[in-house]
Every structure is written in structure tokens, then in C-alpha cells.
Amino acid sequence: MERRPKSFNIALKKGDLGERIVQEFLEHRGWIVYRPFTKDKAHYFDIMATKDKEKVVAIDVKTKARLNNWKAQGINLKTYLEYKKFIDKINIPFYLIFIDDKNGDVHCAELSKLKN
């Protein structure tokens, strides 16, 4: 069995908690939420959700503190390009949700509407 660093395991627990928070938020608003069964491999998104059999969205949840030098949260260019490739192929709204694990702030953005 592979041993992971303690910090990695903590990040996994935070990520799972953040995903459950978003799942409960969506379900209380009538969405049906799907989450990957496979947890030990890279995946494009954490949640796919449908509403009224008409709307479908993909969501990736980041549960971590904001950047230290700027009052912001974000992803690197490589990750952005991977997300962009996915939405260009699949053509469904893709949301990024950031949950600040230090102060509880939540930020949400639709990837196609991000400029920077």
C-alpha cells in the first residue's frame, strides 16, 4: 500500500468536505448530483449535476486557502487549459467553486466567463 504524506491526506479530507458542502447546497435547490466513484485518479471535475432533466453542469471544487500575496483564489494556466479543452469538447457549463478553508468564503465562477 502506498503511503501518502500527511499534508496530502489532509488536503483530500478538505476536498471531500468541500464537495459534500456543494452537493448539499445543490440538492437543497433541486439538483441531482453525480460524483466520481473513482477517487484515486485524476478527473476533470468533482461533480456533474442535472436539474429538471433539462440542465447539466460540471463543477470542480477547490477547498483551500486563498493566495498569500493576493486577495484571490485561482488555478494555474495548465489546469485552465485542461478545463477549457473539456468544455470545448463537451459544451456544457463548467463552474469552479473555491471554498476558503481558513475563513469560509465561497467563490463561484463559470469558466467560460473568466477573462484572467
C-alpha positions as CSV (number, residue, x, y, z in Angstrom):
1,M,0.0,0.0,0.0
2,E,1.3,3.4,-1.0
3,R,2.0,5.8,1.9
4,R,0.9,9.4,1.2
5,P,2.3,12.5,3.1
6,K,0.1,13.7,5.9
7,S,-0.5,17.0,4.2
8,F,-1.8,15.2,1.1
9,N,-4.3,13.2,3.2
10,I,-5.4,16.4,4.9
11,A,-6.0,18.1,1.5
12,L,-8.0,15.0,0.4
13,K,-10.2,15.3,3.5
14,K,-10.7,19.1,3.0
15,G,-11.6,18.4,-0.7
16,D,-14.1,15.8,0.2
17,L,-15.7,18.1,2.8
18,G,-15.9,20.9,0.2
19,E,-17.5,18.6,-2.3
20,R,-20.1,17.5,0.2
21,I,-20.9,21.1,1.1
22,V,-21.5,21.9,-2.6
23,Q,-23.5,18.7,-3.1
24,E,-25.8,19.5,-0.2
25,F,-26.2,23.1,-1.5
26,L,-27.3,21.9,-4.9
27,E,-29.5,19.1,-3.7
28,H,-31.5,21.6,-1.5
29,R,-32.1,23.5,-4.7
30,G,-33.5,20.5,-6.6
31,W,-30.4,19.4,-8.4
32,I,-29.4,15.7,-8.9
33,V,-25.7,15.4,-8.1
34,Y,-23.3,12.8,-9.5
35,R,-19.8,12.3,-8.1
36,P,-17.0,10.0,-9.3
37,F,-16.7,6.6,-7.7
38,T,-13.0,6.5,-8.7
39,K,-11.2,8.8,-6.2
40,D,-7.6,7.8,-6.8
41,K,-7.2,9.0,-10.4
42,A,-7.2,12.4,-12.0
43,H,-10.5,13.6,-13.3
44,Y,-11.8,16.8,-15.0
45,F,-14.4,17.7,-12.4
46,D,-15.8,16.7,-8.9
47,I,-19.5,17.0,-9.6
48,M,-21.9,16.7,-12.5
49,A,-25.4,17.9,-11.7
50,T,-28.7,17.9,-13.5
51,K,-31.9,19.8,-12.9
52,D,-35.4,19.0,-14.2
53,K,-33.8,16.7,-16.9
54,E,-33.0,19.9,-18.8
55,K,-29.9,21.5,-17.3
56,V,-26.5,19.8,-16.9
57,V,-23.4,21.4,-15.4
58,A,-19.9,20.2,-14.4
59,I,-18.3,21.6,-11.2
60,D,-14.8,21.4,-9.8
61,V,-14.5,22.3,-6.2
62,K,-11.3,23.7,-4.7
63,T,-11.1,23.7,-0.9
64,K,-8.1,25.6,0.1
65,A,-7.0,29.0,1.5
66,R,-6.7,32.0,-0.8
67,L,-3.3,33.0,-2.3
68,N,-0.9,34.5,0.2
69,N,0.2,37.5,-1.8
70,W,-3.1,38.5,-3.4
71,K,-6.7,38.5,-2.1
72,A,-7.7,35.9,-4.7
73,Q,-8.0,32.2,-5.4
74,G,-7.3,30.6,-8.7
75,I,-5.9,27.9,-10.8
76,N,-2.7,27.7,-12.9
77,L,-2.7,28.0,-16.7
78,K,-2.2,24.3,-17.3
79,T,-5.3,23.5,-15.3
80,Y,-7.3,26.2,-17.0
81,L,-6.3,24.9,-20.4
82,E,-7.4,21.3,-19.4
83,Y,-10.8,22.6,-18.3
84,K,-11.1,24.7,-21.4
85,K,-10.4,21.7,-23.6
86,F,-13.1,19.7,-21.8
87,I,-15.8,22.4,-22.1
88,D,-14.9,23.0,-25.8
89,K,-15.5,19.3,-26.5
90,I,-18.5,18.7,-24.3
91,N,-20.1,22.1,-24.5
92,I,-21.8,22.2,-21.0
93,P,-21.4,25.0,-18.4
94,F,-18.3,24.3,-16.2
95,Y,-18.1,26.0,-12.8
96,L,-15.2,26.5,-10.5
97,I,-16.1,26.8,-6.8
98,F,-13.5,27.9,-4.4
99,I,-14.1,27.3,-0.7
100,D,-11.5,29.1,1.5
101,D,-10.7,26.7,4.3
102,K,-9.4,29.5,6.5
103,N,-12.2,32.0,6.6
104,G,-15.1,30.1,4.9
105,D,-15.5,32.4,1.9
106,V,-17.0,30.8,-1.2
107,H,-16.4,32.0,-4.7
108,C,-18.0,30.6,-7.8
109,A,-17.3,31.3,-11.5
110,E,-18.4,29.9,-14.8
111,L,-15.2,29.0,-16.6
112,S,-16.3,30.4,-20.0
113,K,-16.8,33.8,-18.4
114,L,-13.4,34.1,-16.8
115,K,-11.0,36.5,-18.5
116,N,-7.9,36.2,-16.4
